[in-house]
Amino acid sequence: MTEPLDHARDFDINAVQETRLVVQALKIERLEEKQEELRERLKVVEKWVIGAAAVLAAGVTVIGFATNISKAYL
């Protein structure tokens, strides 16, 4: 037969486990929020990189045309 102390110990273990589960759930929630924030920041950086690449491509194209035009008149 189980003694009352065994039930108390089981309850303490269950309470500790439940506390750990709640703490882990909160950590997961915070990490998911941080992940979403980082994804938003990454989208902004991607837009800047795409814009910079477009400007560079346009600049190289213009320089290439200018070089070819100057060679044609020489």
PENORTA-V404009 format. One record per backbone hydrogen bond with DSSP energy under -0.5 kcal/mol. CO is the residue of the C=O (numbers start at 1). NH is the residue of the N-H. Records with the same first field share a line. If there is no record, write none. Layout:
CO: NH + NH
//
This chain:
3: 6 + 7
4: 8
5: 9
6: 10
7: 11
8: 12
9: 13
10: 14
11: 15
12: 16
13: 17
14: 18
15: 19
16: 20
17: 21
18: 22
19: 23
20: 24
21: 25
22: 26
23: 27
24: 28
25: 29
26: 30
27: 31
28: 32
29: 33
30: 34
31: 35
32: 36
33: 37
34: 38
35: 39
36: 40
37: 41
38: 42
39: 43
40: 44
41: 45
42: 46
43: 47
44: 48
45: 49
46: 50
47: 51
48: 52
49: 53
50: 54
51: 55
52: 56
53: 57
54: 58
55: 59
56: 60
57: 61
58: 62
59: 63
60: 64
61: 65
62: 66
63: 67
64: 68
65: 69
66: 70
67: 71
68: 72
69: 73
71: 74
//
